[in-house]
Amino acid sequence: MPTYEKSEDVIARLTPEQFHVTQRNGTERPGTGELLHNKEPGIYVDIVSGEPLFASSDKYESGCGWPSFTKPIEPANVAELRDTSHGMIRTEVRSRHGDSHLGHVFDDGPRDRGGLRYCINSASLRFIHRDDMEREGYGAYLSQVEDVR
């Protein structure tokens, strides 16, 4: 069983935007994230800890300006916390092992897929293509990845 954790070495290698988003609860500008329009098959892992978070099969185009997913690939890796910043009440999403700020979850997602929209910053994610998953130690998740339509 792999272990996923936050390390100072990884934190030191983050880009300024990755650091701002994951460590300072920041948000990338809408429409700017490099993974927003990614339609390749694979999984999305925490940029800090490497823990599996979302699958390409659960990604959809929500029009909100950030990558959106209907559910986590590994619910135990995603913590949901009450967020009252910016004069709103929202549910923040953080990685459980890396403690990275990922984004927020809303209840306006596709009804036929559970009704949730996990609105996630590209800067908090690393994408691992299906072809590389086995080599990078994520082979157990191959059955949850399918070609994106």
C-alpha positions as CSV (number, residue, x, y, z in Angstrom):
1,M,0.0,0.0,0.0
2,P,1.6,3.3,-1.1
3,T,2.0,6.1,1.4
4,Y,1.1,9.6,0.5
5,E,2.4,12.6,2.5
6,K,3.3,16.2,2.4
7,S,7.1,16.9,2.3
8,E,9.1,20.0,2.5
9,D,11.1,18.9,-0.6
10,V,7.9,18.8,-2.7
11,I,6.6,22.1,-1.3
12,A,9.9,23.7,-2.2
13,R,9.5,22.6,-5.9
14,L,6.0,23.9,-6.4
15,T,5.6,26.8,-8.8
16,P,4.4,30.1,-7.2
17,E,0.9,29.4,-8.4
18,Q,0.9,25.8,-7.1
19,F,2.1,27.1,-3.8
20,H,-0.4,29.9,-3.6
21,V,-3.3,27.5,-4.4
22,T,-2.4,24.4,-2.3
23,Q,-0.6,26.0,0.7
24,R,-2.4,29.4,0.9
25,N,-5.9,28.4,-0.1
26,G,-5.7,30.4,-3.3
27,T,-7.6,30.1,-6.5
28,E,-6.3,30.3,-10.0
29,R,-8.0,32.7,-12.4
30,P,-11.0,31.0,-14.1
31,G,-10.3,29.6,-17.6
32,T,-6.5,29.6,-17.1
33,G,-5.8,26.2,-15.6
34,E,-3.7,23.9,-17.8
35,L,-5.9,20.9,-17.0
36,L,-9.3,22.6,-17.7
37,H,-9.6,21.3,-21.2
38,N,-7.8,18.0,-20.8
39,K,-9.8,15.2,-22.2
40,E,-7.1,12.5,-22.1
41,P,-7.9,9.3,-20.1
42,G,-6.1,9.0,-16.7
43,I,-6.2,10.1,-13.1
44,Y,-5.6,13.4,-11.3
45,V,-3.5,13.2,-8.2
46,D,-2.5,15.7,-5.5
47,I,0.5,17.8,-6.8
48,V,2.0,17.6,-3.2
49,S,1.4,14.1,-2.0
50,G,0.5,12.1,-5.1
51,E,-2.6,10.7,-3.6
52,P,-5.3,9.7,-6.2
53,L,-8.1,12.2,-6.2
54,F,-10.2,12.1,-9.4
55,A,-10.6,10.0,-12.6
56,S,-11.0,11.3,-16.2
57,S,-14.2,9.3,-16.4
58,D,-15.7,11.6,-13.7
59,K,-14.5,14.9,-15.3
60,Y,-17.1,17.0,-17.2
61,E,-17.4,20.4,-18.8
62,S,-19.4,22.5,-16.3
63,G,-18.6,25.9,-17.8
64,C,-17.4,27.3,-14.5
65,G,-13.8,27.9,-15.6
66,W,-12.1,25.2,-13.5
67,P,-11.8,21.4,-14.0
68,S,-15.0,19.8,-12.7
69,F,-15.6,16.3,-11.5
70,T,-18.7,14.4,-10.3
71,K,-17.0,12.5,-7.5
72,P,-13.6,11.6,-6.1
73,I,-11.8,8.4,-7.3
74,E,-10.9,7.7,-3.7
75,P,-13.4,9.4,-1.3
76,A,-11.1,8.7,1.7
77,N,-8.5,11.0,0.2
78,V,-10.8,14.0,-0.1
79,A,-11.7,16.0,3.0
80,E,-14.7,18.4,2.9
81,L,-14.6,21.4,5.3
82,R,-16.9,24.3,5.9
83,D,-15.6,27.5,4.4
84,T,-17.0,30.9,5.4
85,S,-14.4,33.1,3.7
86,H,-15.4,35.8,1.2
87,G,-18.8,36.3,2.8
88,M,-20.1,32.9,1.5
89,I,-20.8,29.5,3.0
90,R,-19.1,26.9,0.9
91,T,-17.6,23.4,1.2
92,E,-13.9,23.5,0.7
93,V,-12.2,20.4,-0.7
94,R,-8.7,19.4,0.6
95,S,-6.5,16.4,0.0
96,R,-6.5,14.2,3.1
97,H,-2.7,13.3,3.2
98,G,-1.2,16.3,1.5
99,D,-3.5,18.8,3.2
100,S,-3.6,20.7,-0.1
101,H,-6.4,23.1,-0.9
102,L,-8.0,21.7,-4.0
103,G,-11.1,23.8,-4.6
104,H,-14.8,23.5,-3.5
105,V,-17.7,21.2,-4.0
106,F,-21.2,22.4,-5.0
107,D,-24.5,20.7,-5.4
108,D,-25.2,21.9,-8.9
109,G,-23.6,19.1,-10.8
110,P,-25.2,16.7,-13.3
111,R,-28.3,15.2,-11.5
112,D,-27.9,11.8,-13.3
113,R,-24.3,11.5,-11.9
114,G,-25.0,12.3,-8.3
115,G,-25.6,16.1,-8.5
116,L,-22.2,17.2,-7.2
117,R,-19.6,19.5,-8.9
118,Y,-16.1,19.3,-7.5
119,C,-14.6,22.5,-8.8
120,I,-10.9,22.0,-8.6
121,N,-7.8,24.1,-9.3
122,S,-5.5,22.7,-12.0
123,A,-2.6,24.0,-9.9
124,S,-3.4,21.5,-7.2
125,L,-3.4,18.5,-9.5
126,R,-1.0,16.4,-11.5
127,F,-2.4,14.4,-14.4
128,I,-1.2,10.9,-15.0
129,H,-2.1,9.5,-18.4
130,R,-3.7,6.0,-18.5
131,D,-0.6,4.7,-20.4
132,D,1.6,5.8,-17.5
133,M,-0.5,4.7,-14.5
134,E,0.9,1.2,-14.1
135,R,4.5,2.5,-14.3
136,E,3.8,5.3,-11.8
137,G,2.2,3.0,-9.2
138,Y,-1.5,3.7,-9.9
139,G,-2.4,0.5,-11.8
140,A,-5.0,-0.3,-9.2
141,Y,-7.1,2.5,-10.6
142,L,-7.0,1.5,-14.2
143,S,-10.5,0.0,-14.0
144,Q,-11.9,3.4,-13.0
145,V,-10.5,5.2,-16.0
146,E,-12.2,5.2,-19.4
147,D,-11.9,7.2,-22.6
148,V,-13.5,10.6,-22.1
149,R,-16.4,11.2,-24.5
